[in-house]
């Protein structure tokens, strides 16, 4: 039976009760068990704040014995312990705060703040003035100070290359930049990647890519891992000079260091190779663009077009080729390319064109293919998605979702409920969401409802309170087609994981370009997205994934199709393609036809 505690005032019999103190028996409601109360237990005690009575104490009504003495001692010990812990923590916080303040108000801290302001505004002149004052006043500069100064100097010096900026200011940036770098070495300040990269940019601005490359090697010898930006000064410098051997050497070093070139670097190497008439390197760069960039910018397209229109391109290519090897290369690559080199001979027919809904080129009538995705890649991607989601979401919440999906899945389609409900409208529309759900159900081979992902706030509040919407949500819940993500969670992790793990369609107009999706850092993601994302048109109709891959394609007869970058938000406007074809050897074509017919008959 629960024992109660009363707070009473002191009486004349106080001395009698206090002669026989005993532990107070209390009840721990949390654990549901009776135990002896000690200083760490919760005691239901309250002082009577009354001017006429200065103390209050507890009385065990069952035994009528006072607990004042032991309780007071316990409370004193407890309060002293808590006060000690709080005071220590408060002192630590105060100490940290004071240290930060001292650092900020020190000459070094003030200089850092002012240099950061110069960096934001691109004010090199003021930054150099601050630097000179700091040196004359004996202020000790660290690597951050120097990096800001080098960044500003290299940025202004690089503007000279682009013929942009005041000549005196540009020359000053170059001159002072090298002086500052030399001072770093004199002061024996440990440089980092940013230090070496800025110094390499200064070297490139002085038309000295050899020095830029040497600085890169020196950085690696110091155990500092280079980034893509670290290679750019040397690579672009050699490409601009037309030094193919050195440019390819930088490129090889980049590959060996595990740094992946992007379109600007590959485009520079492609132009260098075209100008140098190195057909094998042109072929290599086209395939690297296919694997890395997929769709090219207008400037890169012009370089590719100039190659196919050149006399050098007309001279290269196999007049007769091994069809079986070409077919083997296509199968091994998943389709869309073979990697066997230039096929065919003679002039290329080059045209800018479009591809229709079935994947047929409107210029040469060749049908583009849908490139396969390795199932192992999908599995690895799902694993990395789980890891990232659990790092950024409450792990228990996401694990619960995984278990729920195993019980209720797989689904033929997954719907980003919030995005679909707000597409083409300013207000959250369950009517629009339900229209999409019904369209997907009709498309499903099993006529199953798709999985709708919504945050719990959308399920319980706002338009969800309307009677029709309540019935709709209840219907989806009953059929295991609705998952409400917890408060504070990011829905994106949930609908993306569901679509990847179920290998299903994903309905969303979210182009998935923000930092969350950049974390995935995989060439797999755009390929998966292309084959699985369903969009909603302005008329609220479903735009299904194309039956072909929007990527540079090399066909079995030697022709090439190169897609250009388009505005992802304008998915209803046809994308421009470059088509490059030429008449292949008829004997090889007959061999290809025979080989294809035989394999189909088998």
C-alpha positions as CSV (number, residue, x, y, z in Angstrom):
1,X,0.0,0.0,0.0
2,X,1.2,3.5,-0.9
3,X,2.5,5.4,2.1
4,X,2.0,9.1,2.1
5,X,4.2,11.9,3.4
6,X,2.8,15.1,5.1
7,X,4.5,18.4,5.7
8,X,3.8,19.6,9.2
9,X,4.8,22.6,11.3
10,X,7.0,22.4,14.3
11,X,5.2,21.7,17.6
12,X,6.2,21.6,21.2
13,X,6.6,17.8,20.9
14,X,9.3,18.3,18.3
15,X,12.1,17.1,20.6
16,X,10.3,13.9,21.2
17,X,10.0,13.0,17.6
18,X,13.5,13.9,16.7
19,X,15.0,11.6,19.3
20,X,14.1,8.6,17.2
21,X,14.9,9.4,13.6
22,X,14.5,6.6,11.0
23,X,14.8,6.3,7.2
24,X,11.7,7.4,5.4
25,X,10.1,4.7,3.3
26,X,9.0,6.1,0.0
27,X,7.5,4.9,-3.3
28,X,9.3,5.1,-6.6
29,X,6.5,5.6,-9.0
30,X,8.7,5.1,-12.1
31,X,9.8,1.6,-11.2
32,X,6.7,0.6,-9.2
33,X,8.6,-0.8,-6.2
34,X,9.0,0.3,-2.6
35,X,12.5,1.1,-1.4
36,X,14.4,3.0,1.2
37,X,14.9,6.6,0.3
38,X,18.4,7.9,0.2
39,X,20.0,11.1,-0.9
40,X,19.8,10.2,-4.6
41,X,16.1,9.3,-4.4
42,X,13.3,11.7,-5.1
43,X,11.7,13.0,-1.8
44,X,8.4,14.7,-1.8
45,X,9.3,17.5,0.5
46,X,8.4,21.1,0.5
47,X,9.4,23.9,2.9
48,X,6.6,25.9,4.4
49,X,7.6,29.4,3.5
50,X,6.0,31.2,6.4
51,X,7.4,33.9,8.6
52,X,6.0,32.3,11.7
53,X,7.4,28.9,11.0
54,X,10.9,28.6,9.8
55,X,11.2,24.9,9.2
56,X,9.2,22.0,7.8
57,X,9.9,18.3,8.0
58,X,8.4,14.9,6.9
59,X,6.5,12.6,9.1
60,X,5.9,8.9,8.2
61,X,2.1,8.7,9.1
62,X,2.2,5.0,9.6
63,X,4.9,4.9,12.3
64,X,4.6,8.6,13.4
65,X,8.4,8.9,13.5
66,X,10.3,11.9,12.3
67,X,12.8,11.7,9.4
68,X,14.1,15.3,9.7
69,X,17.6,14.5,10.8
70,X,18.5,12.0,8.1
71,X,16.6,13.8,5.4
72,X,18.2,17.1,6.1
73,X,21.7,15.4,5.9
74,X,20.8,13.6,2.7
75,X,19.5,16.8,1.1
76,X,22.6,18.7,2.2
77,X,24.9,16.1,0.6
78,X,22.8,16.0,-2.5
79,X,22.6,19.7,-3.0
80,X,26.3,20.1,-2.3
81,X,27.1,17.4,-5.0
82,X,24.8,19.0,-7.5
83,X,26.1,22.5,-6.8
84,X,29.7,21.2,-7.1
85,X,28.9,19.6,-10.5
86,X,27.0,22.7,-11.7
87,X,29.7,25.0,-10.6
88,X,32.4,23.0,-12.3
89,X,30.5,22.9,-15.6
90,X,29.7,26.6,-15.3
91,X,33.4,27.4,-14.7
92,X,34.4,25.3,-17.7
93,X,31.8,27.1,-19.9
94,X,32.9,30.5,-18.6
95,X,36.5,29.6,-19.2
96,X,35.8,28.5,-22.8
97,X,33.8,31.7,-23.4
98,X,36.5,33.8,-21.9
99,X,39.1,32.1,-24.1
100,X,37.1,32.6,-27.2
101,X,36.6,36.2,-26.4
102,X,40.3,36.7,-25.7
103,X,41.2,35.1,-29.0
104,X,38.7,37.3,-30.9
105,X,39.9,40.4,-29.2
106,X,43.6,39.6,-29.7
107,X,45.5,41.3,-32.5
108,X,45.5,37.9,-34.4
109,X,41.8,37.5,-33.9
110,X,41.0,41.1,-35.1
111,X,43.2,40.5,-38.1
112,X,41.5,37.3,-38.9
113,X,38.1,38.9,-38.8
114,X,39.1,41.8,-41.0
115,X,40.8,39.6,-43.5
116,X,37.6,37.4,-43.7
117,X,35.7,40.6,-44.5
118,X,38.2,41.4,-47.3
119,X,37.8,37.9,-48.7
120,X,34.0,38.2,-48.8
121,X,34.3,41.5,-50.6
122,X,37.3,40.5,-52.8
123,X,39.2,43.5,-51.5
124,X,42.9,42.5,-52.1
125,X,44.2,46.1,-51.6
126,X,42.8,46.5,-48.1
127,X,43.9,42.9,-47.2
128,X,47.5,43.7,-48.2
129,X,47.4,46.9,-46.2
130,X,46.2,44.9,-43.1
131,X,49.0,42.4,-43.7
132,X,51.7,45.1,-43.9
133,X,50.4,46.7,-40.7
134,X,50.4,43.3,-38.9
135,X,53.9,42.6,-40.0
136,X,55.2,45.9,-38.7
137,X,53.4,45.5,-35.4
138,X,54.8,42.0,-34.9
139,X,51.5,40.2,-35.1
140,X,52.0,36.4,-35.5
141,X,50.2,35.1,-38.6
142,X,48.9,31.6,-38.9
143,X,48.0,29.5,-41.9
144,X,44.5,30.9,-42.1
145,X,45.8,34.5,-42.4
146,X,48.2,33.5,-45.1
147,X,45.6,31.4,-47.0
148,X,43.2,34.4,-47.2
149,X,45.9,36.6,-48.5
150,X,47.1,34.1,-51.0
151,X,43.5,33.4,-52.2
152,X,42.9,37.1,-52.8
153,X,46.3,37.6,-54.6
154,X,45.8,34.5,-56.8
155,X,42.2,35.5,-57.6
156,X,43.3,38.9,-58.8
157,X,46.3,37.5,-60.6
158,X,44.1,34.9,-62.4
159,X,41.9,37.7,-63.6
160,X,44.8,38.8,-65.7
161,X,44.6,35.6,-67.7
162,X,41.0,36.3,-68.4
163,X,41.8,39.9,-69.4
164,X,39.6,41.2,-66.6
165,X,40.7,43.8,-64.1
166,X,43.1,46.7,-63.6
167,X,46.6,45.9,-64.9
168,X,48.4,47.5,-61.9
169,X,46.2,45.7,-59.4
170,X,46.7,42.4,-61.2
171,X,50.5,42.7,-61.3
172,X,50.5,43.7,-57.6
173,X,48.5,40.6,-56.8
174,X,51.0,38.4,-58.6
175,X,54.1,40.1,-57.1
176,X,52.8,40.3,-53.5
177,X,51.3,36.8,-53.7
178,X,54.8,35.2,-54.3
179,X,56.2,37.4,-51.5
180,X,53.6,36.2,-49.1
181,X,54.3,32.5,-50.1
182,X,58.0,33.0,-49.5
183,X,57.2,34.5,-46.1
184,X,55.2,31.4,-45.2
185,X,58.3,29.4,-45.7
186,X,60.5,31.8,-43.8
187,X,58.0,31.8,-40.8
188,X,57.9,28.0,-41.0
189,X,54.1,28.0,-41.0
190,X,52.8,24.5,-42.0
191,X,50.9,24.9,-45.3
192,X,47.8,22.9,-46.2
193,X,46.1,22.1,-49.5
194,X,44.6,25.6,-49.8
195,X,48.1,27.1,-49.4
196,X,49.6,25.0,-52.2
197,X,46.6,25.4,-54.5
198,X,46.7,29.2,-54.2
199,X,50.4,29.2,-54.8
200,X,49.9,27.0,-57.9
201,X,47.3,29.5,-59.2
202,X,49.9,32.2,-58.8
203,X,52.4,30.1,-60.9
204,X,49.8,29.5,-63.6
205,X,49.0,33.3,-63.7
206,X,52.7,33.8,-64.4
207,X,52.4,31.3,-67.3
208,X,54.5,28.8,-65.3
209,X,52.5,25.5,-65.3
210,X,55.8,23.6,-64.5
211,X,56.0,25.4,-61.2
212,X,52.3,24.7,-60.5
213,X,52.9,21.0,-61.2
214,X,56.0,21.0,-59.0
215,X,54.0,22.6,-56.1
216,X,51.4,19.8,-56.5
217,X,54.1,17.2,-56.2
218,X,55.6,18.9,-53.2
219,X,52.1,19.0,-51.6
220,X,51.8,15.2,-52.1
221,X,55.3,14.6,-50.6
222,X,54.1,16.5,-47.5
223,X,51.3,13.9,-47.1
224,X,48.6,16.4,-48.2
225,X,45.9,14.8,-50.4
226,X,45.3,16.9,-53.5
227,X,41.9,17.9,-54.7
228,X,40.6,18.5,-58.2
229,X,41.2,22.3,-57.8
230,X,44.8,21.5,-56.9
231,X,45.4,20.1,-60.4
232,X,43.6,22.7,-62.4
233,X,46.4,25.4,-62.6
234,X,49.0,23.0,-64.0
235,X,46.5,21.1,-66.3
236,X,44.9,24.2,-67.8
237,X,48.3,25.8,-68.1
238,X,49.7,23.0,-70.2
239,X,46.5,22.7,-72.2
240,X,46.6,26.4,-73.0
241,X,50.3,26.1,-74.1
242,X,49.5,23.1,-76.2
243,X,51.9,20.9,-74.3
244,X,50.2,17.5,-74.8
245,X,52.9,15.4,-73.1
246,X,52.8,17.5,-69.9
247,X,49.1,17.8,-69.9
248,X,48.6,14.0,-70.2
249,X,51.2,13.6,-67.4
250,X,49.2,15.8,-65.1
251,X,46.1,13.9,-66.1
252,X,47.7,10.5,-65.3
253,X,48.9,11.8,-61.9
254,X,45.3,12.9,-61.2
255,X,44.0,9.5,-62.0
256,X,46.7,7.8,-59.9
257,X,45.7,10.0,-57.0
258,X,42.0,9.0,-57.3
259,X,40.9,12.4,-58.3
260,X,38.1,12.4,-60.9
261,X,38.2,15.0,-63.7
262,X,34.9,16.8,-64.4
263,X,33.7,18.5,-67.6
264,X,36.0,21.6,-67.6
265,X,39.1,19.4,-67.3
266,X,37.9,16.8,-69.8
267,X,36.8,19.5,-72.2
268,X,40.3,21.1,-72.0
269,X,42.0,17.7,-72.6
270,X,39.6,17.0,-75.5
271,X,40.3,20.3,-77.2
272,X,44.0,19.8,-76.7
273,X,43.7,16.3,-78.3
274,X,41.6,17.6,-81.2
275,X,44.1,20.4,-82.0
276,X,47.0,17.9,-81.7
277,X,45.2,15.5,-84.0
278,X,45.5,12.7,-81.5
279,X,42.5,10.6,-82.5
280,X,43.1,7.9,-79.8
281,X,43.0,10.6,-77.1
282,X,39.9,12.1,-78.6
283,X,38.2,8.7,-78.4
284,X,39.4,8.3,-74.8
285,X,38.1,11.7,-73.8
286,X,34.7,11.1,-75.4
287,X,34.3,8.0,-73.4
288,X,35.4,9.7,-70.2
289,X,32.8,12.4,-70.8
290,X,30.2,9.6,-71.4
291,X,31.1,7.9,-68.1
292,X,31.5,11.0,-66.0
293,X,29.5,13.9,-67.4
294,X,26.9,12.1,-69.5
295,X,25.4,15.3,-71.1
296,X,27.7,18.1,-72.2
297,X,27.6,21.8,-72.2
298,X,27.3,23.9,-75.4
299,X,31.0,24.8,-75.3
300,X,32.1,21.1,-75.1
301,X,29.6,20.3,-77.8
302,X,31.3,22.8,-80.1
303,X,34.6,21.0,-79.6
304,X,33.1,17.6,-80.4
305,X,31.3,19.0,-83.4
306,X,34.6,20.5,-84.7
307,X,36.3,17.1,-84.4
308,X,33.7,15.2,-86.4
309,X,33.7,18.0,-89.1
310,X,37.5,17.9,-89.4
311,X,39.5,16.1,-92.1
312,X,41.4,14.3,-89.4
313,X,38.2,12.6,-88.2
314,X,37.4,11.5,-91.7
315,X,40.8,9.7,-92.0
316,X,40.5,7.6,-88.9
317,X,38.4,4.4,-88.4
318,X,38.4,0.7,-89.2
319,X,37.0,-0.1,-92.6
320,X,36.5,-3.7,-91.5
321,X,36.0,-4.6,-87.9
322,X,35.4,-7.7,-85.8
323,X,31.6,-7.6,-85.2
324,X,31.8,-10.3,-82.5
325,X,34.2,-8.1,-80.5
326,X,32.0,-5.1,-80.9
327,X,29.0,-7.1,-79.7
328,X,31.0,-8.4,-76.7
329,X,32.0,-4.9,-75.8
330,X,28.4,-3.7,-75.9
331,X,27.2,-6.6,-73.7
332,X,30.0,-6.1,-71.1
333,X,29.4,-2.3,-71.0
334,X,25.7,-2.7,-70.4
335,X,24.8,-1.2,-73.8
336,X,25.3,2.1,-75.4
337,X,29.0,1.8,-76.2
338,X,31.6,-0.8,-77.1
339,X,35.0,0.8,-76.7
340,X,36.6,-0.9,-79.7
341,X,37.7,2.4,-81.3
342,X,36.6,4.4,-84.3
343,X,34.5,2.3,-86.8
344,X,33.8,3.1,-90.4
345,X,35.6,5.4,-92.9
346,X,35.1,8.6,-94.8
347,X,33.4,11.9,-94.0
348,X,31.1,12.2,-91.0
349,X,27.6,13.5,-91.4
350,X,27.1,15.8,-88.4
351,X,23.7,17.3,-87.4
352,X,22.0,18.9,-84.4
353,X,18.8,17.1,-83.9
354,X,16.2,15.7,-81.4
355,X,15.2,12.2,-80.2
356,X,11.5,11.2,-80.2
357,X,9.6,9.6,-77.3
358,X,10.6,6.1,-78.5
359,X,14.3,6.9,-78.6
360,X,14.7,7.3,-82.3
361,X,17.1,9.9,-83.7
362,X,15.2,12.2,-86.0
363,X,18.4,12.7,-88.1
364,X,19.7,9.1,-88.8
365,X,16.6,7.1,-87.5
366,X,18.8,5.0,-85.3
367,X,17.2,3.9,-82.0
368,X,19.1,4.8,-78.9
369,X,19.2,2.2,-76.1
370,X,18.5,2.1,-72.4
371,X,21.8,1.2,-70.6
372,X,21.5,-1.4,-67.9
373,X,22.3,-0.8,-64.3
374,X,24.3,-3.5,-62.5
375,X,22.1,-5.0,-59.7
376,X,25.2,-5.0,-57.5
377,X,25.5,-1.3,-57.9
378,X,21.9,-0.8,-56.8
379,X,22.5,-2.9,-53.7
380,X,25.7,-1.0,-52.8
381,X,23.9,2.3,-53.3
382,X,21.1,1.3,-51.0
383,X,23.6,0.3,-48.4
384,X,25.3,3.7,-48.6
385,X,21.9,5.4,-48.5
386,X,21.1,3.6,-45.2
387,X,24.4,4.6,-43.7
388,X,24.0,8.3,-44.6
389,X,20.3,8.3,-43.5
390,X,21.2,6.8,-40.1
391,X,23.9,9.5,-39.6
392,X,21.4,12.3,-40.3
393,X,18.1,10.9,-39.0
394,X,17.3,9.3,-35.6
395,X,18.6,5.8,-36.2
396,X,15.7,4.2,-34.4
397,X,13.2,6.0,-36.7
398,X,14.9,5.0,-39.9
399,X,15.4,1.4,-38.7
400,X,11.7,1.3,-37.9
401,X,10.9,2.4,-41.4
402,X,13.2,-0.3,-42.9
403,X,11.3,-3.0,-40.9
404,X,7.9,-1.5,-41.9
405,X,9.0,-1.6,-45.6
406,X,10.1,-5.2,-45.3
407,X,6.6,-6.1,-43.9
408,X,4.5,-4.0,-46.4
409,X,6.7,-3.9,-49.5
410,X,7.8,-4.1,-52.2
411,X,5.9,-1.4,-54.1
412,X,5.7,-0.7,-57.8
413,X,5.9,3.0,-57.2
414,X,6.8,5.5,-54.4
415,X,5.3,9.0,-54.1
416,X,7.0,12.0,-52.6
417,X,3.6,13.1,-51.1
418,X,4.6,16.7,-50.1
419,X,6.2,17.5,-53.5
420,X,3.3,16.0,-55.6
421,X,0.7,17.8,-53.5
422,X,2.3,21.2,-54.0
423,X,3.3,20.9,-57.6
424,X,1.5,23.4,-59.9
425,X,-0.4,24.8,-56.9
426,X,0.2,27.1,-54.0
427,X,-1.8,25.0,-51.5
428,X,-1.4,21.5,-50.3
429,X,-3.8,19.4,-52.4
430,X,-4.9,15.9,-51.4
431,X,-7.1,15.9,-54.5
432,X,-4.0,16.2,-56.7
433,X,-2.1,13.6,-54.6
434,X,-5.0,11.1,-54.9
435,X,-5.2,11.7,-58.7
436,X,-1.5,10.7,-59.0
437,X,-2.0,7.7,-56.7
438,X,-4.9,6.4,-58.8
439,X,-2.9,6.8,-62.1
440,X,-0.1,4.8,-60.6
441,X,-2.4,2.1,-59.4
442,X,-3.8,1.7,-62.9
443,X,-0.3,1.4,-64.3
444,X,0.7,-1.2,-61.7
445,X,0.7,-4.8,-63.1
446,X,-0.9,-6.0,-59.8
447,X,-3.1,-2.8,-59.5
448,X,-1.5,-2.2,-56.2
449,X,-1.5,1.2,-54.5
450,X,1.8,3.0,-54.5
451,X,3.6,3.9,-51.3
452,X,2.8,7.5,-50.2
453,X,5.4,9.2,-48.0
454,X,4.2,12.1,-45.9
455,X,5.4,13.8,-42.8
456,X,3.2,13.2,-39.8
457,X,2.4,16.9,-39.6
458,X,0.8,16.6,-43.0
459,X,-1.1,13.5,-41.9
460,X,-2.5,15.0,-38.7
461,X,-2.8,18.7,-39.4
462,X,-4.0,21.3,-41.9
463,X,-6.0,19.9,-44.9
464,X,-5.8,16.4,-43.4
465,X,-8.4,17.5,-40.9
466,X,-11.1,17.7,-43.6
467,X,-13.5,14.7,-43.5
468,X,-12.8,13.6,-47.1
469,X,-9.1,13.7,-46.6
470,X,-9.4,11.8,-43.3
471,X,-11.2,9.0,-45.1
472,X,-8.6,9.0,-47.9
473,X,-5.7,8.8,-45.4
474,X,-7.4,6.1,-43.4
475,X,-8.0,4.1,-46.7
476,X,-4.3,4.3,-47.5
477,X,-3.3,3.3,-44.0
478,X,-5.6,0.4,-44.0
479,X,-4.0,-0.9,-47.3
480,X,-0.5,-0.4,-46.0
481,X,0.2,2.4,-48.6
482,X,1.0,5.3,-46.3
483,X,4.0,5.9,-44.1
484,X,4.1,9.0,-41.9
485,X,7.6,10.1,-41.2
486,X,8.3,11.4,-37.6
487,X,8.5,15.1,-36.6
488,X,11.8,16.7,-37.5
489,X,12.7,14.1,-40.0
490,X,13.7,14.7,-43.6
491,X,11.2,12.9,-45.9
492,X,13.7,12.7,-48.7
493,X,15.7,9.9,-47.1
494,X,12.6,7.8,-46.7
495,X,11.1,8.1,-50.2
496,X,14.5,7.7,-51.9
497,X,15.4,4.6,-49.9
498,X,12.0,3.1,-50.5
499,X,12.3,3.6,-54.3
500,X,15.9,2.3,-54.4
501,X,15.3,-0.8,-52.2
502,X,12.0,-1.7,-54.0
503,X,13.6,-1.0,-57.4
504,X,10.4,1.0,-58.1
505,X,9.3,4.2,-59.8
506,X,9.7,7.4,-57.9
507,X,7.2,10.2,-58.4
508,X,8.6,13.6,-57.6
509,X,9.4,16.8,-59.3
510,X,12.3,17.3,-56.9
511,X,15.4,17.3,-59.1
512,X,17.5,16.2,-56.1
513,X,20.3,18.6,-56.6
514,X,20.7,19.9,-53.0
515,X,23.4,19.1,-50.5
516,X,21.6,16.0,-49.3
517,X,21.9,14.3,-52.7
518,X,25.4,15.6,-53.2
519,X,26.4,13.6,-50.2
520,X,25.7,10.5,-52.2
521,X,28.6,11.4,-54.4
522,X,28.1,8.6,-56.8
523,X,27.9,8.4,-60.6
524,X,25.3,5.7,-60.1
525,X,22.7,8.2,-58.7
526,X,22.0,10.2,-62.0
527,X,21.8,6.9,-63.9
528,X,19.3,5.5,-61.4
529,X,17.3,8.7,-61.3
530,X,17.0,8.7,-65.1
531,X,15.5,5.2,-65.2
532,X,13.2,5.6,-62.2
533,X,12.0,9.2,-61.7
534,X,8.5,10.0,-62.8
535,X,7.6,13.7,-63.0
536,X,4.3,15.5,-63.0
537,X,3.5,17.8,-65.9
538,X,1.8,21.2,-65.7
539,X,-1.4,19.4,-66.6
540,X,-0.8,16.9,-63.7
541,X,-0.1,14.0,-66.1
542,X,2.6,11.6,-65.3
543,X,5.8,11.9,-67.4
544,X,7.4,8.5,-67.4
545,X,11.2,7.9,-67.6
546,X,12.4,7.8,-71.3
547,X,12.9,4.3,-72.8
548,X,16.5,5.3,-73.6
549,X,19.4,6.6,-71.7
550,X,20.2,10.3,-72.0
551,X,24.0,9.8,-72.2
552,X,26.7,9.9,-74.9
553,X,26.1,6.7,-77.0
554,X,28.4,4.9,-79.4
555,X,26.5,2.4,-81.6
556,X,27.6,-0.9,-83.1
557,X,27.9,0.7,-86.5
558,X,30.3,3.4,-85.3
559,X,27.9,6.4,-85.1
560,X,27.8,8.7,-82.1
561,X,25.0,10.6,-80.4
562,X,25.8,13.3,-77.8
563,X,23.1,14.9,-75.6
564,X,23.4,18.5,-74.4
565,X,22.7,19.7,-70.9
566,X,19.1,21.0,-70.5
567,X,17.2,22.7,-67.8
568,X,16.0,19.9,-65.5
569,X,13.0,21.9,-64.6
570,X,12.0,22.3,-68.3
571,X,11.6,18.6,-69.0
572,X,8.8,19.1,-71.5
573,X,11.1,20.9,-74.0
574,X,13.0,18.4,-76.3
575,X,16.7,18.1,-75.6
576,X,19.2,18.8,-78.3
577,X,21.5,16.0,-79.5
578,X,24.5,15.9,-81.8
579,X,24.3,13.1,-84.3
580,X,27.5,12.0,-86.1
581,X,27.2,9.1,-88.6
582,X,28.9,7.8,-91.7
583,X,28.4,5.0,-94.1
584,X,29.8,1.8,-92.5
585,X,31.3,-1.1,-94.4
586,X,28.4,-3.1,-95.9
587,X,30.2,-6.4,-95.3
588,X,30.5,-5.6,-91.6
589,X,26.9,-4.6,-91.5
590,X,25.8,-7.9,-93.1
591,X,27.9,-9.8,-90.6
592,X,26.3,-7.8,-87.8
593,X,22.8,-8.5,-89.1
594,X,23.6,-12.2,-89.4
595,X,25.1,-12.3,-85.9
596,X,22.0,-10.6,-84.4
597,X,19.6,-12.8,-86.3
598,X,21.4,-16.0,-85.1
599,X,21.4,-14.9,-81.5
600,X,17.7,-14.0,-81.6
601,X,16.8,-17.3,-83.1
602,X,18.8,-19.1,-80.4
